[in-house]
């Protein structure tokens, strides 16, 4: 079955620890509802560095991507339906859904 990556872009940070806990509870409920379709849940990023073609390195993200989840689905439409119910959208974040291509090396 094809695998898809759901990339988390932007989003607002919780204003209080309680708000953060409530959001995380929704996120865990969403993941639980996806069941066996979840291949790799909750992969947040921190300490992002960008390496530029000239070799310079800056501590920042060019994409504002904060993490990802990998799911399996029959099609991109199935993966998009999963993403539409993600609570990351509740905090004004956006999601990109892409099919992962398996490379034989």
Secondary structure, 3 states (H helix, E strand, C coil): CCEEEEEEEECCCCCCHHHHHHHHHHHHHHHHHHHHHEEEEEEECCCCCEECCCCCEECCCCCCEEEEEEEECCCHHHHHHHHHCCHHHHHCEEEEEEECCCCCC
